[in-house]
């Protein structure tokens, strides 16, 4: 049961990262890095793998697994491009 709960936790984190990258112009980078670098998040990310099929979620999962300024900037750019096209 713990593995399933951890998988759900990671999926909810992907949603939180998406919301930060999409809507918070000023503090998105700081907030995303803060979320991804928390000790409990790092432990779950290392311990549990999830299968991500959707392309946008693959980028979010990349940021979650490798939180740095480059991956966060790529995420933000992808969100800007995607939501301008809509």
Secondary structure, 3 states (H helix, E strand, C coil): CHHHHHHHHHHHHHHHHHHHHHHCCCCHHHHHHHHHCCHHHHHHHHHCCCCCCCHHHHHHHHHHHCCCHHHHHHHHHHHHHHHHHC
